[in-house]
Amino acid sequence: MNENEIQSFLDYIKDERNFSDNTLLAYNRDILDFFEHIGGKSYELVSEEDILAYTEFLESRYAQNSVYRKLVAIKSFFKYLTLNRKIEKLPSENIKSFRPVNRSPETLNENEIEKILQVCPDDEKGDRDKLIIGLLAETGMLISDLLSLKIDEFHGKSYNKFKLIKDQKVNAVVLPEKFEPELKRYIEELRPKLLSYEDEGYLFQGLSRQNFGARLKKYVRETDIKRNISPNMFRNTVAMNLLKAGKGISVVKHKLNFKNISQTGVYTSRNKEKIREMYMKIGIGDN
């Protein structure tokens, strides 16, 4: 029963709030984790004590921002149930959510990127990973979007132009010319050697977000970099470099394929007066 209601909730927030697929996956995982922790209890029987106990459990294992995000998902789900009269009383009604810590997005410098590229092995998988890292660092794409890219979305045999299809929108992406020979070699020579089952047409067939994340962590451990590196940090780096170069937030929105301009706020919160000026220049209000 919980699974049916969770799916109904996810369908609702997808339609009404236009949440991204990644956000929906995170909400689904966070809610399922909660029910697993309380022994699969039906949503109708969940109490305030269940949520409080789970909050204590989360705080003992996760950073404050992660706890906040997980609780938002759980509280949103139960609020949905009350609005749709699935339950009479909101079990999270008296549980106050603390505010998340506002942190500047973590970025990479050119030296760090070069160190990671240098430890990638000189074989088919290593060359593939170097290509992925290069594309992330150039485009600021989400790793999930890059891994969902299909070969037929390239413009003919021109390997520096492709279509990024997301949320029923088609965006044209043009890469620097240096990527054309790299992509051509990968697609025509390396990729066929990496196929281990039926070809579904994906550019990086058989590579998942989790698998690439694990490979990236392995490469970082082989360098002298003393911090965790995630694929999303390449995206942050592209955004921050654009802002440092004097580009407006509308350019960041277009480059990183945000749905709306408010999503750029994480990159501009360090200078609120400057972002306010940019908002006014391009005629966008605060609401």
Secondary structure, DSSP 8 states (H G I E B T S, - for coil): -HHHHHHHHHHHHHHHH---HHHHHHHHHHHHHHHHHTTS--GGG--HHHHHHHHHHHHTTS-HHHHHHHHHHHHHHHHHHHHTTS-SS-TTTT---------------HHHHHHHHHHS-SSHHHHHHHHHHHHHHHH---HHHHHT-BGGGEETTEEEEEEEEETTEEEEEE--TTHHHHHHHIIIIIHHHH--S----BTTTT--HHHHHHHHHHHHHTSS--S---THHHHHHHHHHHHHTT--HHHHHHHTT-SSGGGGHHHHTT-HHHHHHHHHHTT----
